[in-house]
């Protein structure tokens, strides 16, 4: 139930924010989360109540491929040949198109003069070329915020954009910041319709 307007006002006090693009895909329900799509739909409606926020949707893919399972207990052996890799079918959900959509809008909007500076919240290496094109060819600044917490920073501690982005505005977003930047439990859109935070997502914490 993150308030994107408030989040970027906190993270980017030095910028005048004209537009926020939120790239996502509509999820599907799963046996362990049967209302996921309904909760997300309410959140997207709540985001749409802000005149600065535009939701750009990709697609959602669900497949059940066979993959090899690595038993963590086997990795202590120095001889990899002794490890076992049983094949199992997995439930694989993937968001498709969001990185392409973001990269395309970053370049297109830069070329058409839609912004003076851009800020991306990502550490996805698929965006390296769009960032490089805008900073090196179009000549506009692109800053980066890494959507990391202490756990994820252990896996990718540095920004993949370090050589191409104009700056790294924030190397992480703290849980405390996220807690402080929540929408009200009830949001009213421009038509006067109420949008209520799903009960499954809990109540707002100060």
N, C-alpha and C positions, 0 to 999 in steps of 0.2 A: 504494500500500500504506500509505496514511496512517492513523495511529492517531488517531482523533478524540478519544478520551478524553484522550490526552496533549496533543494540540494545544490543546484548550480549557483544560486545566489551565495551560498555558503562557501562553495569551492572556488568560485570565480569572482571575488569581490572587485577585481580590477577590470572586469569586462562589463559592457552593456549587452545584455542578452536579448537578441531579437527573436530567435527561433530555436526550438529544441526538437530534434527529430529522434523518435524512439523506434528502433528497428527490432522487430520481433516476428513471431509466427503464432497462429492460433493452435494451442495444444489440444490434444484429445484426451478423453478420460481414460483412466487405467483402473484395474481392479483394486489397487491399493489407494487410489485417489480418484474416485468416481465423479467428483465435482470440480476437478481442476479446470476444465474448460469454462464452467460457469463463473468460477471465481476470477479467472483471467479476464473474461468478458466484462465483468463489472469493473475491474481495474482499468481496462482500456477505455471504458466509458468515462470513468472518473478522470483519466488523463485528458480525454477529449474535452473536458469542461474548461481546460485552460486554453486561452487563445494563442498561447505561444507554443503549445505542444502539438506536433503532428505525428501520428502513428503510421509507420510504413511497414506493411506486412509482407513477409515472405511466405514460405510454405512449411508444413510440418510433415516429416516422414517417419513412418514406423515400419520397421522390418524385424525379422526374426532369424538372423544369420547364425550359422554354426561357427563357433570360435573356440580356440584352444584355451583351456583353463590352466593357469600357472598356480601350483600349490605353493604358497609362500614358505612353507616349512622346508621345501626342497632347495630353496635358493641358498641355504647355508653351505651346501656342498660346493667345493671348488670345481668339481667335474660336471659341467653343464649337461654332458651326455647322460648323466644318471637322473636328471630331472624327469618328471612325468608331465605330460600335456594332454589330459583327457579332453575330448571334444564335447562341447555343450552348446545348446541353443540358447541364445540370449535375446532379451527384449530390448531393442535398440531404438531409441527416439532421437531424431536429429532435426535441428532447425536448418532449413535450407533457404539460401538466398539472402539472408540478412547481411552478411559480409559483402556480397556483391552489390546489394542495394546501397549500402553505406558508402562503399568505394565509388560507385557511379555518381551518387549525389554529391559527394565531396568534390569530385573533379568537375562535374557539370555545373554545380552552383558556383564553384570558384571561377570557372571560365565565363560565366554569365554575370558575374559581379553581384551575386546574391549575398556575399558576406565579405567583411574586411579581414576577419580572422576566424578560423574554425578550431573547435576543441572536440576531440574524439575521446570517448570513454571505452577503451579497448586495449588489449595487448595481443591482438590477433595478427600473426605474421602475414595473413592473406591481404592485409591492408597496407603492407609496406609500399607497394608500387603506387597506389593512389596517393598516399602521403608524399612520396618522393616527387610525383608529377606536380602536385600542387605547390610544394615548397620550392622545387628546383626549376620547373618549367613555367608554371603560372606565376610564381613569385609572391604567393600569399602565405602568411604564417599558419601553420597547423600545430596546435598544442595537444598534448596527450595527458589524460588522466588514467591511471592504471586501476582497474576495478579489482584490486587485490586486498586480501586480508593477510594476517601473519602466516596462516597455513599455506595459502596459495603462493605467497612470495618465496617460499622455500623451493617451489618447483620452477618458478620463472621469476627470479629476484630482480631482473633488470628489464627495462622496456625494450621491446624489439624495434621501437622507433627511434632509439637514442641517437642514431646517426642522421636521421632524416627529419624528425620533428623539430620544430622551432624551439620547443622546450617541453619538459615534463612538469606539468603544473602540480600534480600530486602523484606520489609513488604508491599510494594506497588510499582507501576510503575506510575509515574506522567504523566499527559497529556503533559506536556512540553517535557519530554523525548520522548514520542511517536511522537510528532510533529517533533522533531529534527532527528528522526531515520526513515525517509521516503526514499523509493527508488527514484531514478530519474524518471521523468515522462515517459522517454523512456529507457528501459533496452535492452541490446543486449546480446543474449545467445551465447554459445560456437560455434554455427554454423553460427553466424553472422546475425541471424534473430532479427528484432526489435519487442519489446513487449511494447505496449503503455498503460499507465494508463487509465482505463475507464473514459469517460467523466462524468459518473454518480458519480464518487468518487471525483470529484473536482480537482483543481490544487494544486500543491505542495506549501506549505508554509514554509518559512525559519524559 
